[in-house]
Amino acid sequence: MEKIRGSMRRKATARQSKAEVMIAGEQLRLRLHDSKLIKDRRYHLRTYPNCFVAHELTDWLISHKEAPDRATAVRLVQHLMEHDIVHHVCDKHSVFKDAKLLYRFRKDDGTFPFNTEVKVFIRGQRLYEQLILGRSSILQVREELGVAYQRSFPGCQMIDWLLQNGEAESRRQGLELCRALLEHGIIQHVSQKHHFFDSALLYQFCINFRRRRRLAELLNDSDGDGVGGTGGAAGAEHHTQDHLMLRRRVTCQELLSPGAPFIKKVLTVVGDAVGWGFVVRGSRPCYVQAVDPGGPAAAAGVKVRQFVYQVNGQCVLQMDYRTLTRLVMTSPLTIVLEVMEPLD
């Protein structure tokens, strides 16, 4: 049974990574439309609708601080191509080239592959938005085995909601939908111990669809480092963006050594309906890579480049980002962070 659960978790993690690419790609597409970078263009006496020029996109990514240099920008778009988000208008080039070539988002020309995985993802995103915006949302702070979980819901109450809102025609159909959402990494049991059941067991959405994604997160994910609700990327010393953020690699031994140039701070973060509002990266130790200026973490004093030392009294210096992310996501609404901040 434990092997089956482990396999399910690994598949869900991989699907969550795919979901993050899809969300980031869609957010980029909308921004490029707003910037008028995507438009109808003529090439060799033919008009191609809703296109962008490769080198113009590279310029845009650098000017909007989504990439530190052209090589990183090219890697970002190549990652989108490999996930069928972007393609060359004639599909002649499978590699993104920083040149006067025309590319297009598959969602703009109707070639996006709407397979089962994508359909479940889109359904999950739509349900998430409806639940978040609902006046009497079933996503609430609830307890299971003495532990409080934010934005959680009992399985039976979710099925009730699906029936009441016309999202399912029967309890069996609602159960099948929720099991598909769990299998594709959209929702999970709060402690990841159970599949989905029409019962009082508590579940949560694994993905915060509303969080603004930084494209650099995609490269961290493609290098096997992943992205989570609070973010994360192991082996951060290998990434240019992480070099810029941390300035240099710091070890756990250095953080704990006497006289080290770091100061400890204890911060209490009270989550809201969306989350805690910060992104962690790295591995042994993890550090704060980004903070939502209007989120709970910023209000509590969480800042970038702070190393996470403890969460609710538990030392997390030796954790990788996946373990730390799970710990934070399954914590009560209020978390107490002890961080170590550079003195410079």
Phi, psi and chi 1 to 4 in degrees:
 res  aa     phi    psi   chi1   chi2   chi3   chi4
   1 MET       -  -41.8 -179.5   63.0   70.1      -
   2 GLU   -65.3  -35.5 -170.9   58.2   36.0      -
   3 LYS   -64.3  -39.3  -71.3 -176.7  178.1  179.0
   4 ILE   -64.3  -44.0  -65.4  175.2      -      -
   5 ARG   -62.8  -41.0  -70.2  172.2 -179.0  163.9
   6 GLY   -63.5  -40.0      -      -      -      -
   7 SER   -64.4  -40.6  175.9      -      -      -
   8 MET   -63.4  -40.8  -72.3  176.1   56.9      -
   9 ARG   -65.3  -41.0  -76.8 -165.2  -69.9  -93.7
  10 ARG   -65.2  -41.2  -73.8 -169.2  -66.3  -87.6
  11 LYS   -65.8  -39.4  -70.3  179.7  179.6  178.7
  12 ALA   -65.0  -39.0      -      -      -      -
  13 THR   -63.4  -42.9  -61.3      -      -      -
  14 ALA   -63.3  -40.0      -      -      -      -
  15 ARG   -70.4  -33.7  -75.6  164.8  170.9  161.6
  16 GLN   -63.7  -39.2  -73.8  174.2   25.9      -
  17 SER   -62.1  -43.3  -62.6      -      -      -
  18 LYS   -60.9  -42.0  170.0   67.3  173.3  178.9
  19 ALA   -61.7  -39.8      -      -      -      -
  20 GLU   -62.2  -38.5  -69.6  -66.3  -27.4      -
  21 VAL   -65.0  -42.5  177.6      -      -      -
  22 MET   -63.5  -42.1  -67.2  171.9   60.5      -
  23 ILE   -65.5  -47.3  -65.1  171.7      -      -
  24 ALA   -62.2  -40.1      -      -      -      -
  25 GLY   -64.0  -42.1      -      -      -      -
  26 GLU   -68.0  -39.3  178.4   61.0    9.3      -
  27 GLN   -62.7  -39.7  -69.9  178.1  -10.7      -
  28 LEU   -65.5  -43.9  175.1   62.7      -      -
  29 ARG   -57.2  -45.4 -173.4 -177.1   73.2   87.2
  30 LEU   -65.9  -38.7  -64.6  175.4      -      -
  31 ARG   -66.1  -38.9  -68.5  173.2   68.1 -169.6
  32 LEU   -68.8  -34.8  -65.6  179.7      -      -
  33 HIS   -64.6  -43.5  -86.7  -72.8      -      -
  34 ASP   -62.1  -34.6  -70.4  -19.7      -      -
  35 SER   -83.1    0.1  -60.5      -      -      -
  36 LYS    62.9   21.4  -51.5  -60.2 -178.0 -175.9
  37 LEU   -77.9  -26.9 -156.7   68.9      -      -
  38 ILE   -95.8  122.5  -66.4  177.8      -      -
  39 LYS  -163.0  172.7   56.2 -173.6  177.9 -177.7
  40 ASP   -71.1  135.3  -64.6   -7.8      -      -
  41 ARG  -136.7  148.1  -59.9  175.0 -174.0  -89.5
  42 ARG  -103.1  139.9  -73.4 -173.2   62.7   82.0
  43 TYR  -150.3  122.9 -177.7   72.0      -      -
  44 HIS    52.0   51.5  -74.1  178.9      -      -
  45 LEU    65.7   16.0  -57.5  178.9      -      -
  46 ARG  -126.4  141.3  179.8  176.6  175.1 -179.6
  47 THR   -97.8  128.4  -60.9      -      -      -
  48 TYR  -111.5  114.6  -65.0   89.7      -      -
  49 PRO   -75.0  149.4   26.2  -32.9      -      -
  50 ASN    52.5   54.6  -65.5  -39.7      -      -
  51 CYS  -115.3  164.9  -62.2      -      -      -
  52 PHE  -133.8  153.8   59.7   85.4      -      -
  53 VAL   -89.9  132.9 -179.6      -      -      -
  54 ALA   -54.0  -51.1      -      -      -      -
  55 HIS   -70.3  -25.2   73.1   86.0      -      -
  56 GLU   -69.8  -37.9  -69.2 -178.4    3.1      -
  57 LEU   -65.3  -40.7  175.7   57.3      -      -
  58 THR   -58.9  -45.2  -55.6      -      -      -
  59 ASP   -58.8  -43.5  -66.9  -21.3      -      -
  60 TRP   -63.9  -44.5 -172.2   93.1      -      -
  61 LEU   -60.8  -38.2  -68.8  171.7      -      -
  62 ILE   -72.8  -44.7  -65.8  173.1      -      -
  63 SER   -66.5  -27.8   64.9      -      -      -
  64 HIS   -96.0   13.6  -74.8   74.5      -      -
  65 LYS    59.1   30.1  -57.8 -172.3 -174.9  -56.3
  66 GLU   -87.0  -16.5  -68.4  -70.6   -8.9      -
  67 ALA  -147.3  141.2      -      -      -      -
  68 PRO   -79.1  -19.6   28.1  -34.1      -      -
  69 ASP  -157.1  173.9   50.4   51.6      -      -
  70 ARG   -68.1  -37.0  -55.9 -167.5   77.8   82.5
  71 ALA   -62.4  -41.4      -      -      -      -
  72 THR   -67.9  -39.1  -56.2      -      -      -
  73 ALA   -60.9  -42.0      -      -      -      -
  74 VAL   -62.9  -41.9  169.5      -      -      -
  75 ARG   -62.3  -38.4  -72.6  179.2   61.3 -153.8
  76 LEU   -61.9  -48.9  -74.9  169.4      -      -
  77 VAL   -69.1  -36.1 -174.6      -      -      -
  78 GLN   -60.4  -37.9 -179.8   64.2   37.6      -
  79 HIS   -63.3  -39.0 -166.8   57.6      -      -
  80 LEU   -66.0  -37.3  -65.7  177.4      -      -
  81 MET   -64.5  -41.4  -69.3 -173.3   68.2      -
  82 GLU   -66.8  -19.8  -68.8  168.2   -3.6      -
  83 HIS  -104.0   18.4  -77.2   78.2      -      -
  84 ASP    60.7   31.1  -72.9  -36.0      -      -
  85 ILE   -91.1  -39.6  -52.9  -64.4      -      -
  86 VAL  -126.7  150.1  170.4      -      -      -
  87 HIS  -152.5  160.2   70.8  124.8      -      -
  88 HIS   -67.8  143.1 -179.8 -100.0      -      -
  89 VAL   -58.3  -29.5  -67.8      -      -      -
  90 CYS  -109.2    5.3  -60.4      -      -      -
  91 ASP    56.1   32.2  -75.1  -35.7      -      -
  92 LYS   -86.3  -21.9  -69.7 -177.8  177.7  180.0
  93 HIS  -122.2  121.3  -57.6  -79.9      -      -
  94 SER   -91.0   -6.9   59.9      -      -      -
  95 VAL  -114.2  132.8  175.7      -      -      -
  96 PHE   -73.4  127.1 -177.7   75.7      -      -
  97 LYS  -116.5  131.6  -64.3 -175.5  177.9 -179.2
  98 ASP   -77.0   74.7 -174.6   11.7      -      -
  99 ALA  -149.1 -171.7      -      -      -      -
 100 LYS   -85.7   56.8  -69.4 -176.0  178.5 -179.8
 101 LEU  -111.2  149.6  -65.0  175.9      -      -
 102 LEU   -96.3  131.7  -62.5 -177.5      -      -
 103 TYR  -128.0  165.9  -68.0   82.2      -      -
 104 ARG  -151.2  149.9 -172.5  157.2   48.0 -164.6
 105 PHE   -78.0  133.0  -78.5   82.3      -      -
 106 ARG   -62.1  -26.2  -70.1 -168.6  177.4  -83.7
 107 LYS   -69.9  -24.7 -166.4  166.6 -176.4  179.3
 108 ASP   -80.6  -22.8  -79.4  -27.9      -      -
 109 ASP  -116.0   11.6   63.3    7.6      -      -
 110 GLY    74.0   19.2      -      -      -      -
 111 THR  -104.9    9.4   60.4      -      -      -
 112 PHE   -66.3  132.6 -166.9   79.9      -      -
 113 PRO   -76.4   98.9   27.8  -33.7      -      -
 114 PHE   -84.7   71.8  -75.1   98.1      -      -
 115 ASN   -83.9 -176.3   53.2   29.6      -      -
 116 THR   -59.1  -43.3  -59.7      -      -      -
 117 GLU   -59.8  -45.5 -178.1  177.9    3.7      -
 118 VAL   -66.7  -41.0  172.2      -      -      -
 119 LYS   -63.1  -41.1  -70.7  178.1 -179.3  177.8
 120 VAL   -65.5  -40.3  172.0      -      -      -
 121 PHE   -61.1  -48.1  167.2   80.1      -      -
 122 ILE   -63.6  -39.8  -67.2  175.7      -      -
 123 ARG   -63.6  -43.9 -174.0   79.9  179.4  -84.8
 124 GLY   -62.9  -40.6      -      -      -      -
 125 GLN   -63.2  -42.7 -176.4  175.7   26.5      -
 126 ARG   -65.2  -42.2 -178.7  166.1   61.3   81.2
 127 LEU   -64.2  -40.0  -67.3  175.7      -      -
 128 TYR   -59.3  -46.9  178.2   87.0      -      -
 129 GLU   -62.5  -41.9  -69.7  -66.6  -24.7      -
 130 GLN   -64.7  -39.8  -69.0  176.5  -13.4      -
 131 LEU   -71.0  -38.9  -71.7  164.1      -      -
 132 ILE   -66.6  -39.8  -74.5  -67.9      -      -
 133 LEU   -85.2  -12.2  -63.7  174.4      -      -
 134 GLY   -64.0  141.4      -      -      -      -
 135 ARG   -66.0  -39.1  -69.3 -175.7  177.7 -180.0
 136 SER  -117.1   64.8   55.5      -      -      -
 137 SER   -65.2  144.6  176.0      -      -      -
 138 ILE   -79.6   -8.8   65.0  172.1      -      -
 139 LEU   -79.6  106.3  -55.5 -175.3      -      -
 140 GLN  -140.4  171.8  -61.0  176.2   12.4      -
 141 VAL   -79.2  120.2  179.3      -      -      -
 142 ARG  -134.8  162.0  -55.2  175.0 -168.9  -87.5
 143 GLU  -113.3  143.7  -73.5 -167.6    5.8      -
 144 GLU  -140.8  124.2 -177.7  169.5  -75.7      -
 145 LEU    54.6   39.7  -60.3  177.3      -      -
 146 GLY    81.7    2.3      -      -      -      -
 147 VAL  -112.7  133.5  179.5      -      -      -
 148 ALA   -91.2  137.9      -      -      -      -
 149 TYR  -127.7  130.3  -61.6   94.7      -      -
 150 GLN   -82.8  155.8   66.4  169.6  -22.5      -
 151 ARG    50.3   40.4  -56.2 -173.1  -45.5  -78.3
 152 SER  -106.1  164.4   59.8      -      -      -
 153 PHE  -151.6  142.9   55.4   87.9      -      -
 154 PRO   -71.1  145.2  -15.2   29.2      -      -
 155 GLY   -57.8  -43.4      -      -      -      -
 156 CYS   -65.1  -33.0   57.5      -      -      -
 157 GLN   -72.6  -33.0 -161.5  168.9  120.5      -
 158 MET   -64.1  -43.3  171.2   61.5   87.1      -
 159 ILE   -64.8  -39.6  -66.1  179.5      -      -
 160 ASP   -56.5  -45.2  -70.0  -19.1      -      -
 161 TRP   -64.0  -42.0 -175.8   90.3      -      -
 162 LEU   -60.8  -40.9  -68.1  171.7      -      -
 163 LEU   -67.5  -43.8  -68.6  169.7      -      -
 164 GLN   -65.9  -29.1  -67.2  166.7    6.3      -
 165 ASN  -103.0   14.0  -71.5  -88.1      -      -
 166 GLY    70.5   19.2      -      -      -      -
 167 GLU   -87.7  -12.1  -63.6  -70.0  -16.5      -
 168 ALA  -148.8  146.3      -      -      -      -
 169 GLU   -92.6  -17.7  -63.7 -179.9   -4.4      -
 170 SER  -151.8  165.4   64.8      -      -      -
 171 ARG   -64.0  -35.7  -62.0 -162.0   75.6   83.3
 172 ARG   -63.3  -43.3 -179.9  179.2  179.7   83.4
 173 GLN   -65.5  -38.7 -170.0  179.6   87.8      -
 174 GLY   -64.4  -39.8      -      -      -      -
 175 LEU   -63.7  -42.9  178.2   62.3      -      -
 176 GLU   -63.2  -39.9  -68.6  174.2   -8.8      -
 177 LEU   -63.5  -47.0  170.5   57.5      -      -
 178 CYS   -65.0  -35.7  -68.9      -      -      -
 179 ARG   -68.4  -35.6  -72.7 -171.2  167.5  176.9
 180 ALA   -66.1  -40.2      -      -      -      -
 181 LEU   -62.6  -38.7  -67.0  174.7      -      -
 182 LEU   -69.9  -44.7 -173.4  144.8      -      -
 183 GLU   -64.0  -26.7  -70.2  168.8   -3.0      -
 184 HIS   -98.1   14.9  -75.5   78.1      -      -
 185 GLY    74.1   22.0      -      -      -      -
 186 ILE   -88.8  -41.5  -53.1  -62.2      -      -
 187 ILE  -126.4  168.5   62.9  174.4      -      -
 188 GLN  -155.8  156.8   66.7  178.5   17.2      -
 189 HIS   -66.1  142.7  177.8 -105.9      -      -
 190 VAL   -56.7  -32.3  -70.4      -      -      -
 191 SER  -111.0   12.1   59.6      -      -      -
 192 GLN    56.5   35.4  -58.2 -175.3   48.4      -
 193 LYS  -104.6  -15.6  -68.2 -178.3  178.3  179.1
 194 HIS  -132.0  152.5  -59.8  -77.3      -      -
 195 HIS   -73.6 -174.6 -153.5  -64.5      -      -
 196 PHE   -87.2  130.7 -168.1   90.3      -      -
 197 PHE  -130.3  149.6  -66.4   97.6      -      -
 198 ASP   -79.0   74.9 -175.1   -0.1      -      -
 199 SER  -150.4 -169.8   69.2      -      -      -
 200 ALA   -86.1    3.0      -      -      -      -
 201 LEU   -59.6  145.2  -71.5  171.4      -      -
 202 LEU   -93.7  142.6  -70.7 -174.8      -      -
 203 TYR  -133.2  161.4  -60.9   86.6      -      -
 204 GLN  -138.2  158.4  -70.4  176.3  -47.6      -
 205 PHE   -77.6  131.8  -83.3   83.6      -      -
 206 CYS   -79.9  -23.7  -52.2      -      -      -
 207 ILE  -114.2  131.7  -58.2  171.7      -      -
 208 ASN   -91.8   94.8  178.6   -2.1      -      -
 209 PHE   -64.3  -20.7  -69.5   95.0      -      -
 210 ARG   -89.3  -13.6  -68.5 -171.4  152.9 -162.3
 211 ARG   -66.4  134.0  179.6  176.4   67.4   82.0
 212 ARG   -71.2  122.5  170.0   72.8  172.8  -86.9
 213 ARG   -89.5  137.8  -90.3   66.3  173.9  176.8
 214 ARG   -91.3  134.8  -73.2 -174.7   55.5   82.3
 215 LEU   -62.4  -28.2  -68.1  176.5      -      -
 216 ALA   -59.7  -25.1      -      -      -      -
 217 GLU   -62.0  -30.0  -65.2  175.4   -0.8      -
 218 LEU   -65.2  -39.1  -58.6 -175.8      -      -
 219 LEU   -66.8  -39.9  -67.5 -173.3      -      -
 220 ASN   -61.3  -40.1  -65.4  -30.1      -      -
 221 ASP   -66.8  -41.1 -173.6   38.7      -      -
 222 SER   -69.2  -22.8   66.3      -      -      -
 223 ASP   -86.2   10.6  -70.8  -24.3      -      -
 224 GLY    90.1   16.9      -      -      -      -
 225 ASP  -107.7  -13.0  -60.3  -33.6      -      -
 226 GLY    70.8  167.7      -      -      -      -
 227 VAL  -142.2  135.5  178.9      -      -      -
 228 GLY  -128.5 -172.6      -      -      -      -
 229 GLY   -59.8  -37.6      -      -      -      -
 230 THR  -101.7    6.8   50.8      -      -      -
 231 GLY    86.5  175.7      -      -      -      -
 232 GLY   161.3  143.9      -      -      -      -
 233 ALA  -157.6  112.9      -      -      -      -
 234 ALA   -77.7  161.7      -      -      -      -
 235 GLY    61.9   42.6      -      -      -      -
 236 ALA   -63.7  -20.4      -      -      -      -
 237 GLU   -66.3  -13.3   69.5  -86.4   18.2      -
 238 HIS   -90.3   -1.0  -63.3  -59.7      -      -
 239 HIS  -112.5  131.0  -59.0  -64.6      -      -
 240 THR   -57.4  -46.1  -56.7      -      -      -
 241 GLN   -61.8  -37.6 -166.5   69.8   13.4      -
 242 ASP   -70.0  -33.7  -67.5  -28.4      -      -
 243 HIS   -58.8  -43.6  -96.2  -47.7      -      -
 244 LEU   -65.9  -34.9  -63.3  175.9      -      -
 245 MET   -73.7  -47.1 -178.7   61.4   64.7      -
 246 LEU   -90.2  -19.5  -80.7 -178.1      -      -
 247 ARG    73.9  -41.3  -61.8 -178.9 -174.9  174.6
 248 ARG  -158.2  161.4   64.2 -178.8 -178.6   82.9
 249 ARG   -74.5  134.5  175.5   66.9  174.3  166.5
 250 VAL  -121.8  133.9  175.8      -      -      -
 251 THR   -99.7  164.0   65.0      -      -      -
 252 CYS   -62.3  -38.0  -65.7      -      -      -
 253 GLN   -61.5  -39.5  -69.4   74.7   13.6      -
 254 GLU   -66.9  -40.3 -178.7  177.8   -6.7      -
 255 LEU   -61.0  -37.2  -74.0  175.4      -      -
 256 LEU   -93.1   -6.0  -62.0  175.4      -      -
 257 SER   -71.4  144.0   63.4      -      -      -
 258 PRO   -59.1  136.3  -23.1   34.8      -      -
 259 GLY    77.4    9.5      -      -      -      -
 260 ALA   -65.0  145.8      -      -      -      -
 261 PRO   -78.2   56.6   30.9  -35.7      -      -
 262 PHE  -136.0  148.9  -61.0   94.0      -      -
 263 ILE  -120.9  138.1 -176.7  172.5      -      -
 264 LYS   -88.3  142.1  -74.2 -175.2  179.5  179.3
 265 LYS  -135.9  143.1  -68.2 -176.1  177.1 -178.6
 266 VAL  -108.3  122.1  177.3      -      -      -
 267 LEU  -125.7  135.1  -50.6  170.9      -      -
 268 THR  -105.7  119.1  -59.6      -      -      -
 269 VAL  -111.0  121.3 -175.9      -      -      -
 270 VAL  -102.3  110.7 -179.1      -      -      -
 271 GLY   -67.3  159.7      -      -      -      -
 272 ASP  -116.2 -162.3   58.2   17.8      -      -
 273 ALA   -66.9  -19.8      -      -      -      -
 274 VAL   -97.0  -34.9  177.9      -      -      -
 275 GLY   155.0 -148.0      -      -      -      -
 276 TRP  -104.6  -19.0  -71.5  -89.9      -      -
 277 GLY    83.5   31.3      -      -      -      -
 278 PHE  -147.2  159.0   69.5  102.3      -      -
 279 VAL  -123.5  129.8  176.2      -      -      -
 280 VAL  -104.9  152.9  -65.4      -      -      -
 281 ARG  -137.7  175.4  -66.6 -115.2  179.7 -104.7
 282 GLY    86.4 -176.8      -      -      -      -
 283 SER  -158.3  119.3  175.4      -      -      -
 284 ARG    51.3   66.2  -57.5  177.1 -177.5   86.4
 285 PRO  -100.3  162.4   35.1  -36.5      -      -
 286 CYS   -88.6  154.4  -65.3      -      -      -
 287 TYR  -138.7  164.8   66.4   93.3      -      -
 288 VAL   -81.6  117.8  178.6      -      -      -
 289 GLN   -94.6  -31.1 -171.4  -95.8   -9.4      -
 290 ALA  -153.6  150.0      -      -      -      -
 291 VAL  -134.5  130.3  179.0      -      -      -
 292 ASP   -71.2  117.8  178.9   -1.8      -      -
 293 PRO   -56.6  -29.4  -23.2   33.9      -      -
 294 GLY  -102.4   11.3      -      -      -      -
 295 GLY   -95.9  174.1      -      -      -      -
 296 PRO   -60.8  -37.6  -22.5   33.9      -      -
 297 ALA   -63.3  -43.9      -      -      -      -
 298 ALA   -61.2  -40.9      -      -      -      -
 299 ALA   -63.9  -29.1      -      -      -      -
 300 ALA   -84.2  -11.2      -      -      -      -
 301 GLY   103.3   10.0      -      -      -      -
 302 VAL   -71.1  134.9  177.2      -      -      -
 303 LYS  -132.9  158.1  -58.7  176.4 -178.3  178.1
 304 VAL   -64.7  153.1  -63.6      -      -      -
 305 ARG    75.1    4.2  -63.4  178.3   58.0 -132.4
 306 GLN   -81.7  136.6  -70.7  174.9  -25.7      -
 307 PHE   -90.7  138.2  -66.9   92.8      -      -
 308 VAL   -87.2  115.5 -174.9      -      -      -
 309 TYR   -96.7  -46.4  177.7   59.6      -      -
 310 GLN  -140.0  150.4  -72.9 -169.7   -9.6      -
 311 VAL  -127.8  116.5  174.8      -      -      -
 312 ASN    51.9   41.7  -66.1  -26.4      -      -
 313 GLY    84.1   -2.5      -      -      -      -
 314 GLN  -100.0  126.3  178.5  179.2  -10.5      -
 315 CYS   -69.3  130.9 -178.0      -      -      -
 316 VAL  -122.9   13.1  -63.2      -      -      -
 317 LEU   -58.7  -34.2  -78.1 -178.8      -      -
 318 GLN   -91.7    7.0  -64.7  -62.8  -32.6      -
 319 MET   -87.1  149.5  -71.1 -175.4  179.6      -
 320 ASP   -87.5  173.2   59.5   22.8      -      -
 321 TYR   -65.0  -32.3   85.2   91.5      -      -
 322 ARG   -64.2  -45.6  -72.0 -173.2  177.1   88.7
 323 THR   -64.9  -42.9  -53.9      -      -      -
 324 LEU   -64.4  -40.6  178.6   55.5      -      -
 325 THR   -61.7  -45.3  -64.4      -      -      -
 326 ARG   -62.0  -39.2  -75.4 -164.0  -63.8  -90.8
 327 LEU   -62.3  -44.4  176.9   62.7      -      -
 328 VAL   -68.7  -44.6  172.4      -      -      -
 329 MET   -65.7  -27.2  -70.5 -176.0   67.2      -
 330 THR  -100.0   12.1   56.3      -      -      -
 331 SER   -84.2  165.2  -67.5      -      -      -
 332 PRO   -61.6  175.0  -22.3   33.4      -      -
 333 LEU   -58.3  -34.0 -178.2   62.5      -      -
 334 THR  -105.3  128.4  -59.7      -      -      -
 335 ILE  -120.9  143.0   56.5  174.2      -      -
 336 VAL  -106.4  114.4  178.3      -      -      -
 337 LEU  -101.7  134.4  -62.8  177.6      -      -
 338 GLU  -109.3  118.0 -174.1  166.9  -11.5      -
 339 VAL  -117.8  159.6  -62.1      -      -      -
 340 MET  -119.6  120.8  -59.4 -175.0   71.8      -
 341 GLU  -112.4  133.7 -179.1  178.3  -63.0      -
 342 PRO   -60.5  143.7  -21.2   32.7      -      -
 343 LEU   -75.4  -25.8  -71.2  174.2      -      -
 344 ASP   -78.6      -   56.0  -22.2      -      -
